[in-house]
Amino acid sequence: MSEQNLIRPQPAFVLVRPQMGENIGGAARAMWNFGLNRMRVVDPRDGWPNSKAVAMASGAGRLLDDAGLCASTAEAVGDCSFVFATTARQRGLTKPVVSPERAMQIAAGKIAGGEKVAVLFGPERAGLENDDIALANAIVSVPVNPEFASLNLAQCVLLLAYEWRRAGQQIAHEAMEMGRSEWATGIEMEKLAQHYEARLEEAGFFFPATKAEGMKLNLRNLWSRMRLTRADVQMLHGILRQMVRWKERHTGKPTE
């Protein structure tokens, strides 16, 4: 990990009584995917350190090496001024309920103001207990299928980590991978249109004459709707040239 990421302000992700080492390792990978590295583990069922967690963490093993081991949830959030608890069930407790997106927006604002924030994730079998949730300032509720609301621990961590990333930086929601080409210029598109128009004229495509101008206009409009790269334009020129050569070979007549 870079030194920049090690010191970057961020929430602590607290795994409360996790049961499977594989899920702890998966959570570590999910965190590191989005630049998070502050994990705290509360009373893991299979002890600590956990070889299965290390194996699953793969390249994110450093998170496990640096993870804080805590005896209780209260200890894990003892230095935090704001705590979120993730849960899919109604708990009968009066608390604000926010979406993952809103939770991480709030977290980003509080951390920017110098506060320490934690997010609690419950054990795989039944989730957080009410005693854990009572320590939280707000509940994070994921809009899942109500008939199958249970999320895998690592999946839930991934979801919150992703929303943290979104809250902390500008995300490009759409981009174009240009490969080895660039967009065609207006001149290049014009020459392509002229090339096709000339060859189609020779082939007698613009018939009858009374409709020729309208057909040419529709063809120009077609080219303008197609955003082509320079490679696309070169290919389309090449296709037409090859078709003309094929005609010349089979008719014995050069095209004027």
C-alpha positions as CSV (number, residue, x, y, z in Angstrom):
1,M,0.0,0.0,0.0
2,S,1.2,3.5,-0.7
3,E,1.9,5.9,2.2
4,Q,-0.8,8.2,0.9
5,N,-3.5,5.6,1.3
6,L,-2.2,4.6,4.7
7,I,-2.8,8.1,6.1
8,R,-5.9,9.0,4.1
9,P,-8.8,9.9,6.4
10,Q,-11.5,7.2,6.1
11,P,-14.0,5.2,8.1
12,A,-13.1,2.1,10.1
13,F,-14.9,-1.0,8.9
14,V,-15.7,-3.2,11.9
15,L,-16.5,-6.9,11.4
16,V,-18.4,-7.9,14.5
17,R,-18.0,-11.6,15.5
18,P,-17.3,-12.8,12.0
19,Q,-17.6,-16.6,11.6
20,M,-15.7,-17.6,8.4
21,G,-12.1,-16.7,7.7
22,E,-13.0,-16.7,4.0
23,N,-15.5,-13.9,4.5
24,I,-13.0,-11.8,6.5
25,G,-10.5,-12.2,3.7
26,G,-13.1,-11.4,1.1
27,A,-14.0,-8.2,3.1
28,A,-10.3,-7.2,3.1
29,R,-10.1,-7.6,-0.7
30,A,-13.3,-5.6,-1.1
31,M,-12.0,-2.8,1.1
32,W,-8.7,-2.6,-0.7
33,N,-10.5,-2.5,-4.1
34,F,-11.7,0.9,-3.1
35,G,-8.8,2.2,-1.2
36,L,-9.9,1.4,2.4
37,N,-7.5,-0.2,4.8
38,R,-8.8,0.3,8.3
39,M,-10.3,-2.9,9.4
40,R,-11.2,-3.9,13.0
41,V,-12.3,-7.4,13.9
42,V,-14.4,-8.1,17.0
43,D,-14.2,-11.5,18.6
44,P,-13.8,-13.7,15.5
45,R,-15.3,-17.2,15.9
46,D,-12.2,-19.1,14.6
47,G,-9.6,-17.0,16.4
48,W,-7.0,-14.6,15.1
49,P,-4.9,-14.5,12.9
50,N,-6.8,-16.7,10.5
51,S,-5.1,-18.6,7.8
52,K,-8.2,-18.9,5.6
53,A,-8.7,-15.2,5.8
54,V,-5.1,-14.7,4.7
55,A,-5.5,-17.0,1.7
56,M,-8.8,-15.3,0.6
57,A,-7.4,-11.8,1.0
58,S,-4.7,-12.5,-1.6
59,G,-3.1,-9.1,-2.4
60,A,-4.9,-7.4,0.4
61,G,-3.2,-9.4,3.2
62,R,-1.7,-6.2,4.6
63,L,-5.1,-5.2,5.8
64,L,-5.3,-8.3,8.0
65,D,-1.8,-7.7,9.3
66,D,-2.8,-4.2,10.4
67,A,-6.4,-5.0,11.5
68,G,-7.3,-4.1,15.1
69,L,-8.5,-7.1,17.2
70,C,-11.1,-6.1,19.7
71,A,-12.9,-8.0,22.4
72,S,-16.2,-6.1,22.1
73,T,-18.1,-3.8,19.8
74,A,-17.9,-1.1,22.3
75,E,-14.1,-1.3,22.3
76,A,-14.0,-1.3,18.5
77,V,-15.9,2.0,18.2
78,G,-14.6,3.6,21.4
79,D,-12.6,6.3,19.6
80,C,-15.4,7.1,17.1
81,S,-17.9,10.0,17.3
82,F,-20.3,8.6,14.7
83,V,-21.2,5.0,14.1
84,F,-23.2,3.3,11.3
85,A,-24.7,-0.2,11.8
86,T,-25.6,-2.3,8.7
87,T,-28.7,-4.4,9.1
88,A,-31.5,-5.8,6.9
89,R,-34.1,-6.3,9.6
90,Q,-36.3,-3.9,11.6
91,R,-34.9,-3.8,15.2
92,G,-37.5,-1.7,17.0
93,L,-35.0,0.9,17.8
94,T,-35.5,4.6,17.1
95,K,-32.7,5.6,14.8
96,P,-32.2,7.3,11.4
97,V,-32.2,4.9,8.6
98,V,-30.1,5.8,5.5
99,S,-29.1,4.2,2.3
100,P,-25.5,3.1,1.7
101,E,-25.0,6.1,-0.6
102,R,-26.3,8.6,1.9
103,A,-24.3,6.9,4.8
104,M,-21.0,7.3,3.0
105,Q,-21.9,10.9,2.1
106,I,-22.5,11.6,5.7
107,A,-19.3,9.8,6.7
108,A,-17.3,11.8,4.2
109,G,-18.6,15.1,5.6
110,K,-17.9,14.1,9.2
111,I,-14.5,12.8,8.5
112,A,-13.6,16.0,6.6
113,G,-14.6,17.8,9.7
114,G,-12.1,15.9,11.8
115,E,-14.5,13.2,13.3
116,K,-13.8,9.5,13.4
117,V,-16.5,7.3,11.8
118,A,-17.0,3.5,12.0
119,V,-19.3,1.1,10.1
120,L,-20.4,-2.1,11.8
121,F,-21.0,-5.3,9.9
122,G,-22.6,-8.2,11.7
123,P,-21.8,-12.0,11.7
124,E,-23.0,-14.1,8.7
125,R,-25.6,-16.1,10.4
126,A,-27.9,-13.5,12.1
127,G,-26.3,-10.1,11.6
128,L,-25.7,-7.5,14.4
129,E,-27.5,-7.9,17.7
130,N,-29.5,-5.1,19.2
131,D,-26.8,-4.5,21.8
132,D,-24.4,-3.7,18.9
133,I,-26.9,-1.5,17.1
134,A,-27.6,0.4,20.2
135,L,-24.1,1.8,20.0
136,A,-24.7,3.2,16.5
137,N,-26.0,6.7,15.6
138,A,-27.7,5.5,12.4
139,I,-28.7,2.4,10.5
140,V,-27.6,1.6,7.0
141,S,-30.3,-0.3,5.1
142,V,-29.6,-1.8,1.7
143,P,-32.6,-1.8,-0.7
144,V,-32.5,-5.6,-1.4
145,N,-35.2,-8.1,-2.3
146,P,-37.3,-8.3,0.8
147,E,-37.8,-12.0,0.2
148,F,-34.1,-12.6,0.3
149,A,-32.5,-9.8,2.3
150,S,-29.4,-11.5,3.6
151,L,-26.2,-10.2,2.2
152,N,-22.9,-12.1,2.4
153,L,-20.5,-10.2,4.7
154,A,-17.9,-9.5,2.0
155,Q,-20.6,-8.4,-0.4
156,C,-22.0,-5.9,2.2
157,V,-18.5,-4.6,2.8
158,L,-17.9,-4.2,-1.0
159,L,-21.2,-2.2,-1.3
160,L,-20.3,0.3,1.4
161,A,-16.7,0.5,0.2
162,Y,-17.9,1.4,-3.3
163,E,-20.2,4.1,-2.0
164,W,-17.3,5.5,0.1
165,R,-15.3,5.7,-3.1
166,R,-18.1,7.5,-4.9
167,A,-18.6,9.9,-2.0
168,G,-14.9,10.8,-1.9
169,Q,-14.0,11.5,-5.5
170,Q,-15.5,12.2,-8.9
171,I,-16.5,9.1,-10.7
172,A,-16.5,8.9,-14.5
173,H,-19.9,7.3,-15.2
174,E,-19.3,6.9,-18.9
175,A,-16.2,6.9,-21.0
176,M,-15.1,5.9,-24.5
177,E,-12.1,3.6,-24.9
178,M,-10.5,4.9,-28.1
179,G,-8.1,2.1,-28.7
180,R,-5.4,3.2,-31.2
181,S,-7.5,5.6,-33.1
182,E,-9.1,9.1,-32.8
183,W,-12.4,10.6,-33.8
184,A,-12.7,11.4,-37.4
185,T,-12.6,15.2,-38.3
186,G,-15.3,17.0,-40.2
187,I,-13.0,17.1,-43.3
188,E,-12.4,13.4,-43.1
189,M,-16.2,12.7,-42.8
190,E,-16.9,15.0,-45.8
191,K,-14.4,13.2,-48.0
192,L,-15.9,9.9,-47.0
193,A,-19.4,11.2,-47.9
194,Q,-18.1,12.5,-51.3
195,H,-16.4,9.2,-52.1
196,Y,-19.6,7.2,-51.5
197,E,-21.8,9.7,-53.2
198,A,-19.5,9.6,-56.3
199,R,-19.4,5.8,-56.5
200,L,-23.1,5.4,-55.9
201,E,-23.7,8.0,-58.7
202,E,-21.7,5.9,-61.0
203,A,-23.6,2.8,-60.0
204,G,-26.9,4.4,-60.8
205,F,-28.1,4.3,-57.2
206,F,-29.6,7.7,-57.2
207,F,-32.7,6.9,-59.2
208,P,-35.1,8.3,-60.3
209,A,-33.5,11.7,-60.9
210,T,-36.4,13.5,-59.2
211,K,-35.5,11.8,-55.9
212,A,-31.7,12.0,-56.2
213,E,-31.3,15.1,-54.1
214,G,-33.4,13.7,-51.3
215,M,-31.5,10.5,-51.4
216,K,-28.2,12.3,-51.2
217,L,-29.4,14.4,-48.3
218,N,-30.5,11.2,-46.4
219,L,-27.1,9.7,-47.0
220,R,-25.3,12.8,-45.7
221,N,-27.6,12.7,-42.7
222,L,-26.7,9.1,-42.1
223,W,-23.0,9.9,-42.0
224,S,-23.6,12.7,-39.5
225,R,-25.4,10.4,-37.1
226,M,-22.5,7.9,-37.2
227,R,-19.7,9.0,-35.0
228,L,-16.7,7.4,-36.7
229,T,-13.0,7.1,-35.8
230,R,-10.3,7.7,-38.3
231,A,-9.8,3.9,-38.5
232,D,-13.5,3.5,-39.3
233,V,-13.3,6.0,-42.1
234,Q,-10.2,4.4,-43.6
235,M,-11.9,1.0,-43.5
236,L,-15.0,2.3,-45.2
237,H,-12.9,4.0,-47.9
238,G,-11.1,0.6,-48.3
239,I,-14.3,-1.3,-48.6
240,L,-15.6,0.9,-51.4
241,R,-12.2,0.8,-53.3
242,Q,-12.1,-3.0,-53.1
243,M,-15.6,-3.3,-54.4
244,V,-14.7,-1.0,-57.4
245,R,-11.6,-3.1,-58.1
246,W,-13.7,-6.3,-58.0
247,K,-16.0,-4.8,-60.6
248,E,-13.1,-3.8,-62.8
249,R,-11.6,-7.3,-62.7
250,H,-14.9,-8.9,-63.6
251,T,-16.0,-6.4,-66.3
252,G,-12.6,-5.5,-67.7
253,K,-13.6,-1.8,-67.6
254,P,-11.9,0.7,-65.4
255,T,-14.2,2.9,-63.4
256,E,-14.0,6.5,-64.4
